[in-house]
Structures are given as C-alpha cells and as structure tokens.
Amino acid sequence: MRRRHAFTLMEVLFALSLLVVTTMLAGRLFVASVSTHGEADRTATAAARADAIAAKLRSDVWSARAVRVVDTATLQLDIHGVTVTWRYTPTR
C-alpha cells in the first residue's frame, strides 16, 4: 500500500497565519501609501498657489512707482496712479 503525502494540520495553520500576517501588512502599507499620495497632492497644490501669488506680487512690486509698507502685514503700491494694497492674513 502506498503512503499518501499530505500536509499536517500544524503546517496548514502555520501557512494560513503567515498569509494573514502578510495580508495585514500589505493592507497597512496600501493605506499609508494612499494617504501619503493625498498629502503630496495637497502640498503640491499649496506650493503652486504660493508660487503664483509670489509671482504676481513680484510683478506688481517691479511695476510700482512707489512702495509703502503700512504695517507688518500690509503693502501699498502705486501702479500708474492706482493704489494697490497687498495684505497678508494668516490662516490656521
């Protein structure tokens, strides 16, 4: 009579536990990568907005005939007879 080769119950349980641990780690890694990707998008958007604001302010200052600092958060520019006011209002 031939002896059949099969896995023991302990071997199957060990393989299943390895599969569960690997799946849990892969799930956590996936969640972390998705949240990091979302944060990177928000950071890139904020950086692009700040760059556009800085470019517009630079353009206004270079075309101004007079620049007056009103306080630490306000700048008034005289651009061809029109007064333009830049004001920084911090957000949370």
C-alpha positions as CSV (number, residue, x, y, z in Angstrom):
1,M,0.0,0.0,0.0
2,R,1.3,3.4,-0.9
3,R,1.6,6.1,1.7
4,R,-0.1,9.4,0.7
5,H,1.8,12.6,1.2
6,A,-0.2,15.4,2.7
7,F,0.2,18.5,4.9
8,T,-0.4,18.2,8.6
9,L,-2.8,20.4,10.4
10,M,0.0,22.4,12.0
11,E,1.6,23.1,8.6
12,V,-1.7,24.4,7.2
13,L,-2.3,26.6,10.3
14,F,1.2,27.9,10.1
15,A,0.8,28.7,6.3
16,L,-2.5,30.4,7.0
17,S,-1.1,32.5,9.8
18,L,1.7,33.7,7.6
19,L,-0.8,34.6,4.9
20,V,-2.9,36.6,7.4
21,V,0.1,38.5,8.7
22,T,1.3,39.2,5.2
23,T,-2.1,40.4,4.1
24,M,-2.4,42.7,7.1
25,L,1.0,44.2,6.5
26,A,0.2,44.7,2.8
27,G,-3.1,46.4,3.7
28,R,-1.4,48.8,6.1
29,L,1.2,49.6,3.5
30,F,-1.5,50.3,0.9
31,V,-3.4,52.7,3.3
32,A,-0.2,54.5,4.2
33,S,0.8,55.0,0.5
34,V,-2.7,56.3,-0.4
35,S,-2.7,58.8,2.4
36,T,0.8,59.9,1.6
37,H,-0.2,60.4,-2.1
38,G,-3.1,62.5,-1.0
39,E,-0.9,64.6,1.3
40,A,1.6,65.1,-1.5
41,D,-1.2,66.4,-3.8
42,R,-2.3,68.9,-1.2
43,T,1.2,70.1,-0.6
44,A,1.9,70.4,-4.4
45,T,-1.3,72.4,-4.8
46,A,-0.4,74.7,-1.9
47,A,3.1,75.2,-3.3
48,A,1.8,76.1,-6.7
49,R,-0.7,78.6,-5.2
50,A,2.1,80.2,-3.2
51,D,4.3,80.4,-6.2
52,A,1.6,82.1,-8.3
53,I,1.0,84.6,-5.5
54,A,4.7,85.4,-5.2
55,A,5.0,85.8,-9.0
56,K,2.1,88.3,-9.0
57,L,3.4,90.2,-6.0
58,R,6.9,90.4,-7.7
59,S,5.3,91.7,-10.9
60,D,3.3,94.3,-9.0
61,V,6.3,95.5,-7.0
62,W,8.5,95.8,-10.1
63,S,5.9,97.8,-11.9
64,A,5.1,100.1,-9.0
65,R,6.2,103.7,-8.9
66,A,6.1,103.8,-5.1
67,V,6.0,101.2,-2.5
68,R,4.8,101.9,1.1
69,V,4.8,99.4,4.0
70,V,1.8,100.2,6.1
71,D,2.4,97.6,8.8
72,T,4.0,94.1,9.0
73,A,1.1,92.6,7.0
74,T,0.2,95.4,4.6
75,L,1.9,96.7,1.5
76,Q,0.6,99.6,-0.7
77,L,1.8,100.0,-4.2
78,D,1.3,102.9,-6.6
79,I,1.0,101.4,-10.1
80,H,0.4,104.0,-12.7
81,G,-1.7,106.2,-10.4
82,V,-3.7,103.4,-8.9
83,T,-3.1,102.3,-5.3
84,V,-2.9,98.5,-5.0
85,T,-3.0,97.1,-1.5
86,W,-1.5,93.7,-0.6
87,R,-2.4,92.3,2.8
88,Y,-1.3,89.1,4.4
89,T,-3.9,87.4,6.6
90,P,-2.6,84.2,8.2
91,T,-4.9,81.2,8.2
92,R,-5.0,78.4,10.7
